[in-house]
Amino acid sequence: MIAELLPTPLPRPSDRPSSRPILGTRIDATSYARATADVLAWARAGGSRRVHAANVHMVMEGVDDPEFQAVTNSADLVTPDGVPLVWALKLLGVPGAERVYGPTLTLHICAAAAKAGVPIGLYGGTPQSLHDFKAFLHHEFPGIQVACAIAPPFRPLTPKEDAEDVRQILASGARILFVGIGCPKQEWWMYRHHGVLPLTMLGVGAAFDFHSGRVRQAPGLMQRLGLEWLFRLAMEPRRLWKRYVRQNPRFVLMFARQLLGERPG
């Protein structure tokens, strides 16, 4: 069923798609098919690549931390993961902009990797969530090669622990690595391992928990209306309320200033 999401055949990999800066963060107007084709082409070619899935949270992290914004802007692809960013792209002159949501992009890429025989790796979550997500992948995409699955501790790794994780990933032969340790931690992790891991890395946030059924996703209507943040806030109020109360109103005001031609911030 899920494998049917993927167009067959894939389009040819493209040059960098049209992009616009939103409060200083580059957002690329790509699509699921185009992003999947690019990732598969990069995985086959080798080399170190990074894909970020940007939402309002990531953009505002960049506003508050110029170094993080530079990390995001140096990625090979920055997809419009959040619906408000799709609306922003359209207001900035990209009428065909569409959402490329990290958890859904994960499914497209896994379907393509299974069909092409490209091994993948998973980095993040807990041992149980990885077990459940692997079971989901094998059920939905028969023949998929999950070369490695690593659940790092929820604390900074020691140099020895990090070196061991790198060794396992390299030894596994994975060509695509899904990194689900949350923003901005996963973007910094991919940046610091760029060149160390000669594969394509994607920051996918809570995709492992969503697809294994451990965490509920917002209903489709709420997602289309740009209200996924409200659903997540209702699910995890203690963890998320400060983020949304602080960042969402600031984003609206600062983007309005950008549209009016003023300097953001």
Rosetta blueprint (number, residue, H / E / L):
1 M L
2 I H
3 A H
4 E H
5 L H
6 L L
7 P L
8 T L
9 P L
10 L L
11 P L
12 R L
13 P L
14 S L
15 D L
16 R L
17 P L
18 S L
19 S E
20 R E
21 P E
22 I E
23 L L
24 G L
25 T E
26 R E
27 I E
28 D E
29 A L
30 T L
31 S L
32 Y H
33 A H
34 R H
35 A H
36 T H
37 A H
38 D H
39 V H
40 L H
41 A H
42 W H
43 A H
44 R H
45 A H
46 G L
47 G L
48 S L
49 R E
50 R E
51 V E
52 H E
53 A E
54 A E
55 N L
56 V H
57 H H
58 M H
59 V H
60 M H
61 E H
62 G H
63 V H
64 D H
65 D L
66 P H
67 E H
68 F H
69 Q H
70 A H
71 V H
72 T H
73 N H
74 S L
75 A L
76 D L
77 L E
78 V E
79 T E
80 P E
81 D L
82 G L
83 V H
84 P H
85 L H
86 V H
87 W H
88 A H
89 L H
90 K H
91 L H
92 L L
93 G L
94 V L
95 P L
96 G L
97 A L
98 E L
99 R L
100 V L
101 Y L
102 G H
103 P H
104 T H
105 L H
106 T H
107 L H
108 H H
109 I H
110 C H
111 A H
112 A H
113 A H
114 A H
115 K H
116 A H
117 G L
118 V L
119 P L
120 I E
121 G E
122 L E
123 Y E
124 G E
125 G L
126 T L
127 P H
128 Q H
129 S H
130 L H
131 H H
132 D H
133 F H
134 K H
135 A H
136 F H
137 L H
138 H H
139 H H
140 E H
141 F L
142 P L
143 G L
144 I L
145 Q L
146 V E
147 A E
148 C E
149 A E
150 I E
151 A L
152 P L
153 P L
154 F L
155 R L
156 P L
157 L L
158 T L
159 P H
160 K H
161 E H
162 D H
163 A H
164 E H
165 D H
166 V H
167 R H
168 Q H
169 I H
170 L H
171 A H
172 S H
173 G L
174 A L
175 R L
176 I E
177 L E
178 F E
179 V E
180 G E
181 I L
182 G L
183 C L
184 P L
185 K H
186 Q H
187 E H
188 W H
189 W H
190 M H
191 Y H
192 R H
193 H L
194 H E
195 G L
196 V L
197 L E
198 P L
199 L L
200 T E
201 M E
202 L E
203 G E
204 V L
205 G L
206 A L
207 A H
208 F H
209 D H
210 F H
211 H H
212 S L
213 G L
214 R L
215 V L
216 R L
217 Q L
218 A L
219 P L
220 G H
221 L H
222 M H
223 Q H
224 R H
225 L L
226 G L
227 L L
228 E H
229 W H
230 L H
231 F H
232 R H
233 L H
234 A H
235 M H
236 E L
237 P H
238 R H
239 R H
240 L H
241 W H
242 K H
243 R H
244 Y H
245 V H
246 R H
247 Q H
248 N H
249 P H
250 R H
251 F H
252 V H
253 L H
254 M H
255 F H
256 A H
257 R H
258 Q H
259 L H
260 L L
261 G L
262 E L
263 R L
264 P L
265 G L
